[in-house]
Amino acid sequence: MNPIAYRDRALFCDNVALADIAADAGTPTYVYSAQAILENYRSYEAAFGAQPHTVCYAVKANGTLAILKLLAQAGAGFDIVSGGELYRVLQAGGDPKKIVFSGVGKTAPEIDAALTAGIFVFNCESEPELALIDALAHRHGIQARVAMRVNPDVDAATHAYISTGRLAHKFGVDIADAEAIYDRACQHENLRFEGVSCHIGSQLMNPEPVMEAVDRVLNLIDRLRSKGFDIRHADLGGGLGVAYKPEESTPDISSFIAQMCARLKDRGLHAMIEPGRSIVGPAGVLLTRVLYRKTTGDKNFVIVDAAMNDLIRPALYSAYHEILPVRETNGQRSIVDVVGPVCETGDFLAKDRELAEVMPGDMLAICTAGAYGFVQSSNYNARPRAAEVLVEENSWRVIRKRETNEDLVRGEVE
Ligand SMILES: *Cc1c(COP(=O)(O)O)cnc(C)c1O
């Protein structure tokens, strides 16, 4: 269910009018539907049925404490990529025994913190990383559970910046080398090789490459098991896409997971997945206010108070985000660029977009902004970062205060 819909021409997030939030919390503000986040998470949970599994929410999509807490209380595990994300998950009450730690550049202090917390598994991306985890686990007097992240060399057919599963990418180890790596790594006495992991990319609209990767990973697991490795889990990554345009159809979570489960059947494997975008993306909007309109040459600009520092996806990935007026009108529509105040030509939220005639003071909702929105925001142009609001049924609350000018200079020395 799309949490964002018009009622009597006013745009709502669940049962709350976005105009009310904007009036109170100001703009720009991210607004998330708790119900939509939980529904998306639960559709993963439900789809696994009897297959043993853990859904590890990918924190990098949106790591705000209230959202992590919501998912932790619903029973989610977490996929983290830094010591900072580990800290966030623990602050939010996440269960360390359901944390998987991914990433190509884990530092010694990050690994130490994860060992201290007692996370479930390290998804390792190189042999030197295995050696470091082994040495640190030795110092802790424990055995660390590890899974190699293998690169199955399939083309995820997504944006170049978020495709990760080809040999030319920095992620994982070549699946063809994996067996030899597991063999060599047996010498590490403080490691327990219990899994294999992969993640081929993000905003995947087609399940085919993922299933191809799953087949290759399961094939590797068969070979490792026949050599005596006690492989207990397969981590099949995240990456399911969401609809940024209303007419786009996305792979359905249930059928996606059903296809995975069919392959996992009767193998005695615990399945892990790491979805981020598909849980929080459609659950959030960025609310912004129109500041000015202007025309230069044959271009019409709508200048708003949100910018590329608040939502970088259009500038970084040429991403499309649907933009809806918070008050719907019958008025005429025109073709405009929606741009922010940042001093960069790349600072746009929409290009050549047909939009209802909006005037200064009107509010706009930039849709499907719950994932890779706030987390990628910055203070560029000395702009305080936006506030975040969580809608829970009929009420809403600020889950992150808007930054102030004092926040901008915190920690600096003249
Ligand atoms: C980014 C990432 C994810 C989540 O991807 P989504 O497209 O947000 O579902 C999962 N696992 C790893 C290792 C990642 O880097």
The ligand as a Gaussian input file, in Angstrom:
#p B3LYP/6-31G(d) Opt

LIG

0 1
 C       23.657000      -1.632000      -0.197000
 C       23.710000      -3.035000       0.242000
 C       22.523000      -3.723000       0.540000
 C       21.157000      -3.113000       0.404000
 O       20.810000      -2.818000      -0.910000
 P       19.354000      -2.276000      -1.235000
 O       19.396000      -2.027000      -2.695000
 O       19.141000      -1.042000      -0.456000
 O       18.380000      -3.350000      -0.866000
 C       22.642000      -5.021000       0.984000
 N       23.844000      -5.622000       1.136000
 C       25.002000      -4.992000       0.866000
 C       26.273000      -5.704000       1.065000
 C       24.976000      -3.681000       0.409000
 O       26.116000      -3.060000       0.130000

